Amino acid sequence: MPARSPYRDAVRLLHILVTGAEPLTLPHVSGALGILRGEVKLHAYDFWIRNPDYLAEELLDLYVATGARRYLDQAEAILASEEPDIRRLPMIRFRFGAYERLDDTLALLKSRDLVRVTGNKSGVRVDEWDFLVMPRAYDLAAGIEVDFPVLSWYRERAALVHEVAGGRSGSALKNRQYQQADYAETELGGVIPSITPRVSARVRELKGRSGSV
């Protein structure tokens, strides 16, 4: 399990925002180039990056649905590189699914004008937070990979999560994650457990069916 660092968390969140944001086709008053709609979607992306075994399970589902061998290969690669142990950052189950307070990490990004946080209000209450992704965020994300190639994993993983998400809303992604019994049955405030043994067994089963061992 990697050591926690506010800067490591900021790099992960930066790539989620840059990759997951919808491009803004019309000029925005803030100068933002993209928007990620909803804190629920941000947490859903974050969960799959921080829990590679759950992401591998989604890839296996895509393999079964599409027959595209690359999804099986990607899931197998995640397990073979021991990412569920090395990369896992546990999350608790909150009322709306996997959750961790991101205030400090977002503050780090906001202080450098990489992201701005806005929201949709009903009276004085904010119903949903949105994240405006600024031009500097895209420049920094590209520069990180050039200056620190080892951190390219975050871009690659964010891109894979974005593909798995398939343009679905945050609520739809949370509903998808709740289809995993281990996730759904975690008590409120409890740590969502690993599913690595089950996913590993499924990889072996699917490879056996495909005639590749």
C-alpha positions, -999 to +999 in steps of 0.1 A: +000+000+000+015+034-010+024+059+016-001+088+017+011+122+006-010+153-001+010+157-033+005+121-045-032+125-038-032+158-057-016+142-088-042+114-087-071+138-084-056+161-111-056+133-136-091+123-127-103+158-133-084+164-165-094+130-180-130+128-167-140+164-174-164+171-203-148+197-227-165+230-226-173+239-262-183+274-255-161+299-237-167+298-199-166+330-179-139+315-156-117+305-185-122+268-177-117+243-205-136+214-189-161+204-162-165+173-141-201+172-129-207+161-094-188+150-063-204+116-066-187+111-100-154+122-087-156+097-058-166+069-082-136+075-104-114+078-074-127+045-060-117+025-091-082+040-092-077+034-055-091-002-057-076-019-087-093-052-080-127-036-084-116-020-117-103-054-129-137-069-122-153-042-144-128-050-171-138-087-169-175-077-173-166-057-204-147-087-218-177-109-213-200-083-228-179-075-258-155-104-264-127-078-267-096-097-255-078-066-244-101-062-214-092-096-201-055-089-207-058-056-188-075-072-159-049-099-158-021-073-159-035-054-130-035-086-109-001-098-122+016-066-112+000-069-077-017-035-080-045-044-056-019-047-029+007-021-040-017+006-052-047+001-030-059+031-009-089+019+011-121+039+012-150+038+036-186+032+026-207+063+033-243+071+026-238+074-012-210+049-016-172+050-014-161+082+002-132+102+016-130+139+024-111+155-004-111+190+009-074+193+016-064+178-018-088+200-036-076+230-017-041+222-030-053+222-065-075+253-060-046+273-045-027+268-078-058+277-099-059+242-114-095+237-105-124+258-093-153+244-074-189+256-081-223+242-074-260+240-082-280+255-054-316+251-041-319+282-020-289+283+003-282+246+000-258+232-026-273+201-043-243+192-063-207+204-066-191+207-100-154+210-108-142+235-134-109+224-149-086+252-157-060+255-186-031+252-162-044+218-151-041+204-186-006+219-190+005+205-156-008+170-162+011+169-195+042+183-180+042+158-151+045+129-175+074+145-192+093+155-161+083+124-140+076+095-163+070+072-133+038+091-126+024+083-160+006+055-143-020+080-130-028+093-165-030+057-179-052+046-151-075+076-152-079+070-189-088+033-183-113+043-156-128+069-180-133+042-206-150+019-181-172+048-169-184+051-205-199+086-201-223+076-173-234+100-146-220+098-111-252+083-098-251+056-125-215+048-116-223+045-079-252+022-088-228+001-108-204-001-079-232-011-056-238-042-077-207-056-061-220-075-030-188-069-010-191-032-016-229-030-010-228-051+022-200-031+039-215-014+069-217+024+069-184+037+081-167+005+073-137-001+050-147-015+016-129-049+014-106-063-013-120-087-038-087-098-053-090-136-046-124-137-064-113-116-093-081-137-097-102-169-098-125-153-124-095-144-146-083-180-145-118-192-154-122-169-183-087-176-196-095-213-194-127-209-214-108-189-241-082-217-244-054-195-230-036-204-198 
